[in-house]
Amino acid sequence: VLTLYTYFRSSAAFRVRCALNLKGIAYAPEIVWLPTDEQKSDAYRTLNPQALVPTFVDDDGTTLNQSLAIIEYLDETRPGPKLLPADPRGRARVRALSQLVACEIHPVNNLRILKYLKHVLGHDQPTIDAWYRHWIAEGLSAFERELARGGTGRFCHGDAPTMADCCLVPQIFNARRFECPLDAYPSTMRVFESAMALPAFDAAQPSKQPDAARAG
Ligand SMILES: N[C@@H](CCC(=O)N[C@@H](CS)C(=O)NCC(=O)O)C(=O)O
């Protein structure tokens, strides 16, 4: 059985949930409870030496981590709608937009970074919130400018969802959770709304995951 090691609020896991749903792939969610550092347990590290969610285990036992690598693997091994375009230029653009989120915005605002700012460097919550909002604003401004450069349609690239939308949607959820202003990104938010109108994205959102209730 296909297994996705996931946590409802993890945006990296959320990306893969979107991709699995878009491709119509059924999977069993296995919850990794980040609030108690379950990702750092010996058992989980055996599956994922990076101690991060998500981890994906295919039905033949293939065990993969890093959300973008998992999404590309799913796209290459499974039928269903393509999450990366067939043409090299389009593929490069989708990867670039995906990496803008996954490599530029998300890493500096990850849980372990926020914990380090708080517990090791001793910053207070307003300072940490300012950090968070600063990097969101930097990243989403760039994303907005990228969307204006051409190639964008109803979705980030063209009129069908791609890996870039799987990256953008969770990042907007995070931004809203931290009450980041989003008015300055009309194209980005238009694309976000197009994606959220699709059941694949809607069903992948944090509040609809089995572990959402556990958070209380
Ligand atoms: N680049 C990784 C990021 C994975 C990641 O950072 N996951 C976060 C949740 S979104 C995590 O597991 N954090 C646990 C921690 O910071 O200890 C990917 O795309 O899969």
The ligand as an ORCA input file, in Angstrom:
! r2SCAN-3c Opt
* xyz 0 1
  N      12.520     20.594      1.504
  C      11.721     19.640      2.234
  C      11.157     20.304      3.459
  C      10.564     19.336      4.417
  C      10.224     20.039      5.703
  O      10.843     21.042      6.049
  N       9.230     19.544      6.446
  C       8.878     20.208      7.675
  C       7.389     20.407      7.780
  S       6.791     21.427      6.465
  C       9.321     19.364      8.849
  O       9.259     18.160      8.808
  N       9.787     20.031      9.905
  C      10.208     19.353     11.087
  C      11.255     20.133     11.804
  O      11.494     21.293     11.446
  O      11.797     19.557     12.764
  C      10.630     19.085      1.329
  O      10.270     19.786      0.384
  O      10.144     17.967      1.542
*
